[in-house]
Amino acid sequence: MKSVAIIGAGVTGLTAAFCLKRRGIPVTVYEASGRVGGVIQSIRQDGYLAEFGPNTILETSPKITQLVRDAGLETRRFDPAPEAGASYVVRYRQPIAMPGSLLGFFTTKLFSAKAKLAVLREPFVAPRRDGKEENIAEFVVRRLGQEFLDHAIDALVAGVYAGDPCKLSVTQAFPKLGQLEARYGSLIKGQIFGARERKRRGEIAKDRAPKFSFDEGLQVLPETLRERLGEAVRLNTAVTRLTQTGTGWLLDLRDCGQVARAEHSAVIYAGTAFKLAELEVQAQVPLHFMTFGEIRYPPVASVVLGFRREDVAHPCEGFGMLIPKVEGFRILGTIFSSSLFPNRAPAGHLTLTSYVGGERYPELASLPPEKLFEVTREDLRVLLGVKGKPTFQHSVFYPKAIPQYNIGYGRFRELMTEAERKAPGLFFAGHYRDGVSLSDSIVSGCNVVERAGEYLATASLARSAAQVAV
């Protein structure tokens, strides 16, 4: 036996399964729900293509490029329109384009002269060396000042994590920032000198990474991986217990309501942290995962609205806008979906994808759809000059949307590393461990295959040696 069980058919689990299959390793994916893709949802309706989870993939690693190529999706890949490069941050209750150059930074209305001087002083701010784990707010205020936190980083944190900069850990949520300070003593110096190292590794910083999607939305990726995996993907099949044996792992299953069992040499858990907390594990040493239920997942609602082009005053040419809390709006931000990629809206119309809730306003995420539409339209009326009734509207509520890498999150990662060491053949991957972006999840799926492959090879050699000795 040399097979691998993967729990969870989100993009991490499907990526891992696809890569294992290409290596000739038998794999079975167990998914409790009736669909693949996790939070990725693309819906084509009335001439609109709506995304309700992520909207783009950031091509931060050559592993992502390789996955698209191996899956045969290069011809279905869509890159953003040339005019979609601009991003906006709201200040003075209006979207202002983020500067794309040094000259643009010094002339932008986004920041005051005092804030710009603070950035110039940043290379001379002494790095922190006392080992204290800082939250994002503390780190940014110390190095760049309060205005930069309030009018830039707060909006960024809302866009990435739907989180609170006063809770998120620098070392856990934005580790590269902490690494830049630790290694170079400055964020600006680190950006300059660190670029060379990223280039050698073939990596691209997220703020510079190419964005892309597919002709029928991001759902194309998980659906294609599922097709390539065939019967190896088992939907409506929940794993209720893992039991370590002398040769691998025994899985107790609930398959379409029926109790069943399966045996595998290794297990990759690629689900959510809160479901991991519910999973019963019987290993040769005690493993307790209930503590993973403490990981915070704030609720988020995705609201997609379509409008006639003439009913929106703003040109909406760009990626979208982020909104700092100090501006007083209820939506966290809006993506200009139909400006990013073609065929996202009928001719003469546009699509706007907004997000509500998160740590900023968690109570708003669970509003009834009609109320969500009303809240979103009112904010878009002020920010983008939207008028008239939408020609398309749809929302999706995620009660537990994005894991928050808050202060102290390192203990959860240490627990996973310790569990992998104590229970060989059990692996963890996904957004609760290796980063919350879609690109992070894909790379996590690729990387766990390396670890699982090494384990299987070592275990096979050990069994062969034992048989020879006998």
N, C-alpha and C positions, 0 to 999 in steps of 0.2 A: 504493500500500500504506500503510495506517495502522492496523495491527493490533498488539496487545500480547500477548506470551507471558508467562505467569506460571508460575514453577517452584515447585510445592508447593501442595497442596490442603488445607492446614490452614486455620484460621479467618482468618488474615491474607490468604492468597492468594485464598480464596473471597470475602472481603469486597471486596478490590480488584477482582476480576473482575466481581462483581455491580455495583459502582459504575461501573466503566468501561462495562459493557453498558448501564446506564441512561443513560449519556451518549451512546450511539450509537456507541461505539468497539468494533470487533471484538476479541475476546479469546479466547485458548485457554489452558486450565490444564493443565499437565503434571504428573501425580502418579505417582511411581515405584511406590507400593504399590497395593493393590487397594481402598482405601477412602478416604473424605474425612474430614476432621476432626482429623487429627493425634492429639494426646494425648486429645482429647475422646472418651470412650467411655461410652455409656449402655446398660445391659443390663436388659431386663425378663424376670424369671424367677421362677417360683414365688410370684408375688404381690409380689415385691420389685422396685424399680427402683434399680439400683446405678450409681453414677458412679465411673469409675476414673481420671479426670483431674481437671480443675477441677469444682467442685460448684456454683458460682454465677458470675454475671456481675455486676460492680460497675458501676452506671450513673454513671460518672464524667464523661461527656461527652454533650452532646446528639447527637453523631454516632452514639452507640450506640442512643439512643432512635429516631433517624431510620432506622437500619438495620433495626431490628425492625419499624418501621412499613412501610417500603418492601418488606420481605420478606413482608408480610401475616401477621405472627406475633403481633400484639397480642392476639388472642383466645386464643392458646395460652400466653401469658405467665403465669407463676405468681410471685406475690410471697410472701415468707416469712410464716408465721403470726405474729400479733401477739406471741405469747409467745416467739418465737424470737430476740428481740433481744439477749438476754444472751450474753456470752462469758465463758469461764472461763480462768484461768491456774492451773496447779498449784503449790501451795506447801504445805509441811508434809505432802507426799504426799497431798494432797486438792485437788480443783478448787474454787477460790474465785472468785466472780463479780467481773469487772472493774468498777470503779466507773464509773457513768455521769454523775456530777456532781461538782462541787467538794467538796460536803459528803461525798459518798460516798468520794472520794479520801482525805479526812482521817480517815475512820472505818474504812476497809478494813483487813483483816488481812493483805493482800498485802504491805504495806511497813511497815518499822519507822518509828519517829518520826524517826530520823536520816535515812532516805531521803526522808521527806516534807519535812523541813527543807531537804534538798539541792534539791528541786524548787522550793521557795520562794526559794532563793538563786540559781536559774538565771538570772533576768534580770540579775543583777549580775556574772555570770561574763564576763570579757573575751573577745570573739571572737578566734579565731585569725586572724592576718593574714600569716603567713610563707609562705603558698602551698603548704605541705606537704599531700600527699594522705593523709588519715587513713583508717584502717579504722573500721568501725562501733564496735568496742570502745573504741578510743582516744577517739573523739568523745563517746561516751556517758559514759564514766568522767570525762572532763574537764568535761562540762557537768552531769551528773546523779549521778555516783558509781557505785561498783562494784556496789552492791546492785541498782540499777535495771538495770544491764547483765545481771547474773546471773539475776534473777528476772522480768524483763519483756522486754527487748530480745532476749536470746538466744532466748527462746521465739518471739517475733515473727519473727525472722530464719529460724528453723527452719520456721515456718509458711508464709512467703512464698517463700523461696529453697531451703529444705532446706540452708541454707548455714551458714558459720562467720563470726561477727561479727568475728573477728580477721583475716579475709582480705578480706571484702567492703568495697569502697570506698564511702565516704559520697557522694562526688560522682557516682559512677556508679550505685550500687545504690539509694540514697535521696537523689537530687539535691535534692529540695525541702527536706530538713533542712539541707543545706549552704547553700542559697539563703536560708533563713530567717535563719541565723546571719549570713551575709554582708550581707544587706540590713537586718535589724532588730537584729542584735547579740544576739538571744535567740530561742530556740524558742517560748517562751510569748508574747513580744511579737509574734512573727511569726504565730502562730496567730490572735491577736486581729486584727491589722491586715491580715494577708494574706487573711483571709476575705472582705473587701470586694472585693479584686481578683479572687478566684476567682469571686465572684458576678457581677461585670461580664463575665467571660469565659464565663460559663455552665458553669463547671467545679465539681466537688464533690470535696472531699478524700476519699481512699479510706476513711478511718475513719468517714466520715459518709454515704458513697454508698449509695443503695438497692441491695439485692441482689435478683436474680431468676433464674429458670430457666424451663423450659417444661413442659408437661403430661407429656411423655414424656422429660424430661431435656434436657441441653444438646445432645445429639446432634441434636435437632430443628433447631438453627440451621444447622450445616453441611449436613445433608441437604436442608433447604429451599433453601439457596443453590445447592446442586448441581442440584436440580430446576429452579430458575429459569434456570440456565445451560445446561441441556440438554446437547447434544452438544459444547459448548465445553469440557467437562471430560473429559480423556482419562486414564483410570486405567491402571495397569501400563505407564506410558510414562515412562522415565527420560531426562533430558537429560544427555548425556555430554560435550558440548563446545559452547561458544559461540564464534562467529567473527564479528567485526565486519566489515561490508561498507560500501560507499559509500552505501548507502541504508538500512541497518539492521543486523539480526543474523541470522545463519544458525545454526540449532540442529541438532546431530546427536542423533538419538534412538535409543533402544532400545525399540521398541513391541512389547510382548508377545514379546520375544525377537528381533524382526525389526529390522534397521537401517533407519532412515528419516531424512528431513531436512525441515525447515520453515523458512520465512522470516518474520520479523516486523520491524516498525519499531522496537520497543522491547522490553525484557525486564525483568521484575520478579522478583528472586529472593526467595522467601518460604519457603525451607526452613530447615534447621538450619545452624549454623555449621560443624559437623564434616562435613556433606555439601558445603558450599561449599568446604571445603579440598580436596575430591576433584575439584571441577569444573575441567575444562581450559578456559581462556579465551584466545582469540587475538584481541587487540585491536590497534589501530593503534599503541598504546603498550604497553609491557610491564605486565602485571597479574599479581600473584602472590598467590594466596589460600591457599597451604599453611599460612601462619601462623595461620589461623583454626582449625586443628586443635588449637592450644594452649589454646583456650577450654575451661575445665573444665565438664563436665556430670556431676554425681555421680549414682549409681544410686539409684532410689527404688522401693519396692514399695507399691502401694495395696492395702489389705486391707479388704474389706467383709464385715461379719458381721451376721447378723440374729438376734434373740433374742425370746423371749416377754417381754412387758412385765413380768410378775411375776418374771422372772429377773434383772432389773436394779434395784438398790436406788435409784440416783440418778434423779431425775425426768427428766434429759436434756432439759430445756426451755430451749432456747437454740441458739446457732450451733454451739458445740463448745468444746473445751478445747485450749490450747497448753501444752506441757510444757518447762520449762527443763532444760538438761542436768544442772544441779546436783541435780535431784530424783532422778536415778538410774534413770529408766525407759528402756525400749528403743524405744518408739514415740515419734514426734515430736509427735503430736497426734491428735485425733479430732474428726470432724465429726458432730454429731447429725443425720444426714441426714433421718430421718423426722419430726423435729420442725421442720425448716426448711420442708418442702413436703408437701402431701398426697399420698397414693397412692404413697409410697416404701416402704411395708411393709404386709403384710396386717393386718386389724383385730386388735388385741390384741398386736401385735408392734412392734419398732422396729429401725431400721437404724443401725449405727455404722460410719463410714468412717475408718480409721486409716492412717497413713503411717509407713513404716519405712525407715531407711537415711539417705540424704543425706550431707552432709559429716560429720555427727556419728558415724554408725555405717554407713559404706558397705558393710562386709562382711555386714551383716544383710539388706540388700535382696535379695541373690541366694539366700537360703535357700529350700529346697523349700517349696511351698505349705503342706504340713501343719505344718512347723516354724514358718512365718510365722503361721499360725493359732494355734499354741500360744503363741508369744511375745506376740502381741497379746492373746489371752484372759487371760493371766496378768497383764499390766499393767492391763487393764480390770477384772479381778477386784479388784485393790487400789484402783483409782481410782474405779470406778463401782459396785462391789459386784455385778459380773456373776457369775452362777452358772449351772450347767446347760450343756447342749450347744447350740451355735448351730443355728438352724433354717434358716440360709442362710450360705454362706461361699464367697467367691471372691476371687482376688487377681490382680493384673497387675504384672509386673515391667518397669520402664523402665530399661534399662542406662545410658542417657544421658537424664536427665530435664529438668533446668533449667539454663540457662547461668548461670554464676556471674560476676557483675560485680565481680570482685576488683580489688585494687590494680593499677593499670596498664591497666585495661580500656579506658581512653580511646583508647589507640593503635589498637584494633580499629575503633572508631567513626571515627577519623580516616582509617584506611585505606579504609573504605567511602565516606566523603565524597570522598576523593581519587580513588577509582576512578570514582565518578559524574561527577566533573569531567573526568577524563582520557578517559573512554569514554562520551560522550553517548548516552543511550538505554538505559543500564544502571542499574537502581535496586535498592535493598536495603530490605527491610521485614521486620518480625517480632520475635519475642521476643528474638533475639540482638542487636537494635539499639535497640528503643524501649520496653523494659520487659517483664517476664516474666509479668505477669498476663494473664488472658483479655481484660480490658477494654483493656489496653495494646495487645494484638495486634490487636484490632478497630480501634482508633483509628489504629494504624500502617497498616493496610490502607486506611483512608479517606484518610489523609494522603499516602500514596505516589501515590494517584490524582491528587491535585492536582499533584504534581511531574511525573508522567508526562504528564498532560493539557497542562500548560504546554509541555513539551518537544515534544510532537506538534504543537501549534499553531504553535510557533516554527519547527520543521523544515518544516512545510507551507508557511509563508509564505516561508521561504528558498528552497525548491524553486520556488515560483511566481515569485519575483523572478528566479531564475536562468533560468527558461524565457522570461520576458519579455525579459531581457537578450540572450538568444540570438536 
